[in-house]
Every structure is written in structure tokens, then in C-alpha cells.
């Protein structure tokens, strides 16, 4: 069984459970991309190797200046279906500095991400269809509540989530570019 088939099965089970918990199925794209904390372990107890997002396809994402200078690089799990975008960062307790999640949408649109049940802060980077960064948010972990009231709007076709402060530490700014290749 390939990773996508496995994840679709897992997400289908999560969606059924979420429905039982009173969540409606009339979510918008923005609401369905909400982030949740990750509950799985980062490392395999038998190998010690990272298992973060092990069932996702990944890509290397580079943040570049307008002149093409590399500011930073992460390995990003690709969330390119409604199910994977809904699952988002769930099943991860924290995000290492060299990892991220790249949300891929069919078109450029106004979107809003929330910090639903997040245990750690992240930077949320919106980019247009050419990868040009349109908005950067520094989203701290929620102080109280479930994080649904922390909304981070932007316009883009791609959204990269990385550790809190990653963009500041590397000098990534609006107008810079994200460069990556998508499989298939």
C-alpha cells in the first residue's frame, strides 16, 4: 500500500471521528487547512531515525532572495489533497528547524490558517503561483483555548509552515521566493 492510500484511509477514519465530535462537513478550504498538534513520536524507538511525516511525500523547499541567494532550506511534507491539508501538522509533537509542511492548492486564493490545538509556534508563509512570498505570519502557540481564535490570513497558492522564527532567523521577507519541485 502506498503512502497516499494509507493516509487517505487514516484521514477517512479521522473525518468520521471528527463528525462524531460535532464538527460539520461544511468546512471551507481555509478551515480545513487548520493546524493541529502532533501526537506521534519524532523518532522510531527501534532505529532512532526521524518518522516525522513519514507517510507524506516530501520536497526540498528553498527560500531565495530576488537575486537567487539561498536564505534557508527545509524538507517539507507535501499536503496537496483536501485530506492531507486537513490533517496538516497533526501527529507531530514539535517541528525541527530543518522540517516544514508545504500546503499545495489548485489556485491562488485568499486563505486563513488557524492555530487549532497547536502546542508550538510556527511561521506561516504564503506564496503565489510562482513561489513569490506574499505574506509571512509569526504564529505563537496559543496561550489559552484551542487556538481557533488565532487566524492568520493571506493570499497564495502555496503555504509553507516552518518553526517559529525560522523566517526571521534567515532574513526571509515578503517578495522573496520559495523554490521547490512537486512530484508527479
N, C-alpha and C positions, 0 to 999 in steps of 0.2 A: 504494500500500500504506500503510495507516495505521500509527501508531506501535506499537500493541499487537500487530498481526500481525507486524511486523518484530521486535519484542522477543521474541515467542514463538518465532520462528524462530531467533534468536540464542541464546536460553536453551536451546532443544532441542539445539542444537549443543554448547553448554557442558555440558549434562547428559550427553550421550553421551561427551564427552571426560572429564568427571569420573568417569563409570563406568569408563572405561578406566584411570583412575588409581587405581582401587581403592576409590572411595567407594561405599558401599552406597546402595540406593534406599530403605532403611527409615528415613529421617530423620524426626524429629518436627518439628512446626511450629517449635519453638524452635530446633532445629538448622538448619532450612532458612532461618532468617532471619539466619544468621550474616553478619557483615560481612567484606568483603574489600577490599584496597586497590584504588584506581582506577588504571588504567594509561594511560588516554587523556589527551590534551591538554585543558586547560581552555579554550583559545581556538582558534578557527578560524584557520589560518595565512593565509587569504585575506581574511577580514573582520575579524579581531580580536575578534569577538563571542564571548561565552561559549557553549560547547557542552556544559556540564555537564548531564548527564541530558537531553540534547536529545530523546530518544525517549520520555521519560516524560510523562504528563500531570502538571501541577503545580497547586498551590493555594497561596494565601497563608495561612500559619498565624500567628496572633497569640497570644502568651502574655498572659493577662489576670489581674489581681487579682480577688478575690471581688467587689469593687466595680465591676469592668469597666474599670479603668485598664489601658491597654496598656503592657506591660513590654518587649516586643520583638516583632519581626516577621521572618519568613523566607519565602522562596519555597521550597516543598518539593516535590520529586519524589514522586509517589504510587506506592507499592509495594503494590498491592491484590490481586494474584494470587499463588499459590504460586511461580510462575516469577519474578515481579518481586521478591518478598520474598527468594527465594534469591539472585538476582543482587545485590540490595542496593546497597551503595556501590561495587561493583566498577566498574572502568573510570574511576575518578576518582583523580587523584594527591593532591588535597587538597580541602578543603571551605571555600569562602569564608564569611565571617561572615554573609552575607545569604542563604545557601542551607542546605537541610537535606533530609532524606528522611523522609516520613511513611509508616510501615508501617500498613496497614489490615487488620484481621482481622474475621471474621464475628461474633465474640462476645468477651466479656470472659473472660480465662483467665490462668492462671499461665504465664509465658513466661521464656525466658532467652536473652539475646543474648551472643555471644562476640566477641572481637576478632581473629578469624581473619585472618591475613596483613594486618593493618592497619599502615599506615605513619604514621598520625597519630591523635591522641586525639580523642575525641568525648564529648559529653554524651548520655546515653540517657534519654529522658523517657517514662515510661509514663503513660497516661491512660485513665480508664474510658469507658464508652459516652456519657457526657455531656461528655467532654473534661476532667474534673477530674483533675489530676495526682496520681497515687498514689505514684510513686517517681521519683527522679532519681539517676542514677549519673554520676560523672565518670570516664570510662574512658580512662586514658592509653594511648598507643601501647605495644605490647609491647616490653619490654626485651630479651627473648630468646625463642627458639622461634617458633611460628607463631601464638600468641595464643589457641589453643583452651582453655588453662587459665584464661583471664580470663573468667569468667562473671558476667553481670550480670542477676540475676533481678528480676522484677516482675510485677505483675498489671495487665492492661489490655486494651482493645480496640484502642488506638492506641499507637504508639511513634514518637516524634519523635527523630531523630538530628540534632544540630547540632554546631558546632565546640566543642572542649574549652574549658570555662569560660564558654560563652555564657550559661548559666542563672545562674551566679554574678554575672557582669558586669551582668546586667539585673535581678537580685533575684528571679528566678523560684524559687518554692518549692512544696513539696508542698501541695496544697489550692488552688493557683491553677488556672486553666483554660486549655486550648488551644481556640481558636476557628478554624474553617475550614469550607469548603464542599467537598464532594466532587462531581465531575462525574457526570452521568447519574443 
